[in-house]
């Protein structure tokens, strides 16, 4: 498929921009209120802190684009 025939959002899940916008809004709101998000996470109990860490890792794997693009250095 040539670049001219691709849609502008090819390879991007429709829910990804919504999730990114909501996540960014939450972090910006916390930072605007004077809370440091990293410090807040570190101050939480063990279970909540690791739930946040695992949720971040799972979301990265969930929204990853595995096998949707060609290897970019294949021509070299």
Secondary structure, 3 states (H helix, E strand, C coil): CCCCCCCCCCCCCCCHHHHHHHHHHHHHHHHHCCCCHHHHHHHCCHHHHHHHHHHHHHHHHHHCCCCCCCCCCCCC
